[in-house]
Amino acid sequence: MAVREILQFGDKLLKRVSRQVKEIDEETLKVIEDLKDTLSNSPGGVGLSAPQIGILKKIIVIDLKEEDSKPIILINPRIIKKIGRQESVEGCLSYPGYEGIVIRPKKIIVTGQDIQGNEVTYKVDGLVSNVFCHEIDHLSGILYTDRAKKIYKVEATD
């Protein structure tokens, strides 16, 4: 479909709360395709939320870019259980050149809908748990910088 511009840190839309998707229609499917195209065109990115491309709808795409894995598309995601704690380094496509140390749940259970409208559940841990939490936070207008214990500039490597 289209590679969209990713909103950057400081854009007021990133701090707004997204709306539930009431119907998975052609417009919703176009947003999903744009999210997938934009994420696949963003080196280093493993997740993207609709608000990051200026659309205040509860849609996320996660692509760990591992062999034999397909992107996870989740509509109206909700974390229904959090287990443990872990500290890790996070970055964001909306805040390039910076990283932060964030504490997130070690394991989570997430529910939402797939593109057919079916209820789906994911039980994830480690990095994948962080990615889900990070992207779901975007839907509530929360950036990783709001949760970070420390934020620092990343040295460019050429």
N, C-alpha and C positions, 0 to 999 in steps of 0.2 A: 504494500500500500504506500506508506510514506515514512521517511525518517523525519521526525519532528524535532524542533528545538527544545532542549532541556532547560527548564527554568533554573536560574542561578540563585545562590544564596542571597537573601535580601529581597527577593521578589515576594510581595505580600500574599500572593496566591498559595505559596508553599506553607503558609501558616493557617490556612482556612481548612475547615472540616469538610470532607467529601460527603456526597449524598449516596444513599443506597441505590443500587441498580434495581429498578422495579421490573424491567422487561429486557430480556436479551434479544435485542432487535438488530437490524442492519447497522445502525449507528454504534451500538455497543461492540459489535464484531469489528467494525472499522477501527474503533479506538484500540481494541486488542491487537489488531494487525499492526497499527502504527506503533504501539508499545513494543511489540516483538521486533519490528524493523529498527526502531530507534535503539533498543538495547543491543541488538546484534551489531549495530554500527558504532557502539561505544566501547572502545577497548578497555578491558579491566572491569567493566560493569557486570554484575551478576543479578541485579534486580532493578526494577523500575515500576513506579506507580503512576497512575493516571494524573494525579496532581502535578507531577514533575513535567508533564507535557501540557499543562494548563487546563486539564479537564478534571473537574471536581466530582469524580465518580469513584466508587469503591471497587477499583480494579487494580490488580498487581500482576506482574509477570516476573518469574524467577527463572534464570537460565544459568546453571552452573557451568555450562559449556564443557561438560564432560562427554566423552565418547559414549554413544548409545543412549544419551539422555535427551529428552525433549523438554522444551520450556514448560514450566508449570504456570498455568493461567488460573487465577482465583478471583472470583467475583464475590463481593460482600464478605471478605474474609473476617473471621473472628478468632481470637485466641481463647480457647475454652479451658485450658489448663497450662500452668507453668510449673516446672520442677527444677529446683536447684538454681545455682548462679554460676556465671562464668564471666571473666573479664577478657576482653579482646580488643583488637584494633579494628576500627571501622573507617570507611571513607564513603563518599557519596558523589554521584554524578552531578548533583546540584551544587557541590562545593569542591570543585577540583583543586588539587594541589594541597589539600589538608587531610589530616587523619585525626582520629581521637580515640581515647581509651574509654570504652563503654562497658558497663555491667548489664548483662542480659540473662534471661533464664537459660539454663543449660539444655533443657528439653522443653518442648511445647507440643500441645495438640491444637491444631488449627482446623476450623471448618469453614466451608464456603460453598460456592457453586462453580461447576465447570462451565464450559461454553454451551453445553446443551441444557443447562439449568439443573443438572443433577447435584444433589448434596454430596460433597466429597470431604474426606477428613485426611489430614496428614499428621503423622507422629514423627517429629524430627528432633535432631539434637545437633550440638556443635555449631559449626559454621552455618549450616542450613537453618538452624533455629535463629541465629543472629539475622540472617537475611530476611526471613519471614517477619521477625519483629521490627526490623528497620523499615521494611516496605509498608507494613500495616500501620506503623507510627505515622508515616507520611499521610495516610488517609485521615488521620486526626489532627493534622497540622503540626505534628511533632517531628523535629529534625534530630538527627543523632547528636548534633551540637548541644541540644537542650538536655541531653542525658550524659554527655561526656564528662568524665572526671578531669580530662586534660585534652587540649586540642593543640596540634602543632603543624607547622608547614612541612610538607614533604619535599625533600631535595630532589630536583629534577635529575633524571638519569638519561643520558643520551647514548 
